Amino acid sequence: MEATLHVMPYGAGWDVIHEGSRYAESHHATLDEAIAAGTRRARLTKVELLVHGSNGEVSARSMPA
């Protein structure tokens, strides 16, 4: 099973990144785009998705269905 996915602010946009990974899986201009991409990936890989706000704190979480 893969590590938890995170949506995190990065630069002028938002990254989708696996916990413990050095590099983002994808980068998005908006938070909504990043959440959509992260949700799709989390469902496919059956992992939890954590969404971090611009302050870095977890603002939402989604468990695999």
Beta strands, then each sheet from edge to edge (+ up, - down):
strand 1: 5-10
strand 2: 13-18
strand 3: 26-28
strand 4: 49-52
strand 5: 58-62
sheet 1: 3+ 2- 1+ 4+ 5-
end
